[in-house]
């Protein structure tokens, strides 16, 4: 994938590549099972995480709780995700609302919209009865946009569950960022409670 639709993001990635020539510094593709029952949707690649490694939530703090929890609930063969490892996701796929690293980790609305077609394609490929997990409000709204739904009809809240067209179900969680986990806005117990509900819904 070599999309350069968003000039601001493309130019920023060019800069990052010059400073860090060994970084991936390109759009980060989804990772995991090709036919998932759970699609995890994050915000965007992190500067020294997915933007460096080329794998969502790999290489920075945000992935620690996510991969530990995926492993605990049977979606991953490893509880850590490191560049070049043999990690395999089963029944789960991870993607982002925005596929490119944005400056200050803050994508503009036009960039979220420009990238939404990719997410819409990913969502359209899910089987009836599948679950989506939105990590944060931007991911939540991106999922709704991919399905042409209005945010006012499906308000984001940690632990909220939304019935979607096509017999899909959207689960909300605060993002597993360093800030949220260190301030205890999101604890392991809170995160696991969401995954417990997802696992109960989609089965083993």
C-alpha positions in Angstrom: 0.0 0.0 0.0 1.5 3.3 -1.1 -1.3 5.8 -0.7 -0.4 9.5 -1.0 -3.9 10.9 -0.9 -3.3 13.1 2.1 -0.5 15.6 1.3 0.1 16.5 5.0 0.5 12.9 6.0 2.6 11.9 3.0 5.0 14.8 3.5 5.3 14.1 7.2 6.1 10.4 6.5 8.8 11.6 4.0 10.3 13.7 6.7 10.2 10.8 9.2 11.8 8.5 6.7 14.7 10.9 6.2 15.3 11.1 10.0 14.7 7.4 10.6 15.6 5.6 7.4 15.1 2.2 9.0 11.5 3.0 9.9 8.5 1.6 8.0 7.2 5.2 7.6 4.4 4.2 5.1 0.7 3.4 5.5 0.4 0.5 8.0 -1.8 -2.4 6.7 -4.2 -4.4 8.9 -2.7 -7.4 10.7 -4.2 -10.7 11.7 -6.7 -13.3 10.6 -8.0 -12.8 7.1 -11.5 -13.9 8.2 -11.9 -12.5 11.7 -14.8 -12.6 14.1 -13.3 -9.6 15.9 -12.0 -6.5 14.2 -10.1 -4.2 16.5 -10.0 -0.6 15.3 -7.4 1.9 16.7 -6.7 5.5 15.9 -3.5 5.6 13.9 0.1 4.2 13.9 2.3 5.5 16.6 5.6 7.3 15.7 7.9 4.7 17.3 5.4 1.8 17.3 3.6 0.7 14.1 5.2 3.5 12.1 8.5 2.0 12.9 7.6 -1.7 12.7 4.9 -1.8 10.1 2.5 -3.8 12.4 -0.4 -2.2 14.3 0.2 -1.6 18.0 3.7 -3.1 17.8 6.8 -1.5 19.3 5.3 1.0 21.7 3.4 1.2 25.0 -0.1 1.2 23.5 0.3 -2.5 22.3 1.3 -3.9 25.7 -2.2 -4.2 27.2 -3.8 -5.0 23.9 -1.7 -8.0 23.0 -1.7 -9.3 26.6 -5.4 -9.2 26.6 -5.7 -10.8 23.1 -3.6 -13.6 24.3 -5.5 -14.1 27.5 -8.8 -14.4 25.6 -7.4 -16.8 23.0 -7.0 -14.5 20.0 -3.2 -14.6 19.9 -0.4 -17.2 20.3 1.8 -14.7 22.1 1.2 -12.1 24.8 3.7 -9.6 23.3 4.1 -8.3 19.8 7.6 -7.6 18.6 9.1 -6.9 15.2 10.1 -10.1 13.4 8.4 -12.5 15.9 6.1 -15.4 15.1 2.9 -13.8 16.4 -0.3 -15.2 14.9 -3.8 -13.8 15.6 -6.7 -16.2 15.4 -10.2 -15.0 14.8 -9.0 -11.4 15.2 -7.7 -8.6 12.9 -6.3 -5.2 14.0 -6.5 -2.1 11.9 -6.6 1.7 12.4 -9.1 4.4 11.4 -6.1 6.3 9.8 -3.4 4.1 8.2 -0.6 6.8 8.3 1.2 8.4 11.2 -0.3 11.9 11.8 1.8 14.8 13.3 1.3 14.9 17.1 -0.8 11.7 16.6 -3.8 14.0 15.7 -5.3 13.3 12.3 -7.4 15.9 10.7 -11.1 15.2 9.9 -10.4 15.3 6.2 -7.7 12.6 6.6 -10.0 10.4 8.7 -12.6 10.7 5.9 -10.1 10.1 3.2 -9.0 6.8 4.9 -12.6 5.7 5.7 -13.0 3.8 2.5 -10.4 1.3 3.5 -12.1 0.7 6.8 -15.5 0.4 5.1 -14.0 -2.4 2.9 -12.7 -4.2 6.0 -16.0 -3.9 7.8 -18.0 -5.0 4.7 -16.0 -8.3 4.7 -17.0 -9.3 8.2 -19.5 -12.2 8.7 -22.8 -11.7 10.3 -22.4 -12.0 14.1 -18.9 -10.5 14.1 -17.7 -8.0 16.6 -15.9 -4.7 16.3 -13.9 -3.1 19.1 -13.4 0.7 18.8 -10.4 1.9 20.8 -11.5 5.5 21.5 -13.9 8.0 20.1 -12.2 8.6 16.7 -12.2 4.8 16.0 -15.8 4.6 17.1 -16.9 7.4 14.8 -14.9 6.0 11.9 -16.7 2.6 12.2 -20.0 4.4 12.2 -19.0 6.5 9.2 -17.9 3.3 7.4 -21.5 2.1 7.8 -23.1 5.4 7.0 -24.4 5.7 10.6 -24.8 8.8 12.7 -22.7 9.3 15.9 -25.6 10.9 17.6 -27.5 7.6 17.4 -24.6 5.6 18.9 -22.8 7.6 21.5 -19.3 6.5 22.5 -18.8 5.3 26.1 -16.4 2.9 27.6 -18.1 -0.5 27.8 -21.0 0.5 25.6 -22.3 -2.0 23.1 -24.1 -1.0 19.8 -26.1 -3.2 17.4 -25.1 -2.4 13.8 -26.5 -3.4 10.4 -25.5 -6.8 9.1 -25.9 -8.4 12.5 -22.6 -6.7 13.6 -21.9 -5.5 17.1 -19.7 -2.6 18.1 -18.0 -2.6 21.5 -16.4 0.6 22.9 -13.3 0.9 25.0 -11.0 3.7 26.0 -7.8 3.6 24.0 -5.0 1.5 25.5 -2.6 4.4 25.3 0.2 5.1 27.8 -1.7 8.1 29.1 -4.9 6.1 29.7 -3.3 3.1 31.3 -0.9 5.1 33.5 -3.6 7.5 34.8 -5.9 4.4 35.4 -8.6 5.9 33.1 -8.3 2.4 31.6 -7.3 -0.5 33.8 -6.6 -4.1 32.8 -9.8 -5.2 34.6 -11.8 -2.6 32.6 -10.3 -3.8 29.3 -10.7 -7.4 30.1 -14.4 -6.9 30.9 -15.0 -5.6 27.4 -13.1 -8.6 25.9 -15.1 -10.9 28.1 -18.3 -9.6 26.6 -16.9 -9.9 23.1 -15.8 -13.5 23.7 -19.2 -14.4 25.1 -20.8 -12.9 22.0 -18.7 -14.6 19.3 -17.9 -17.8 21.2 -14.7 -19.8 21.3 
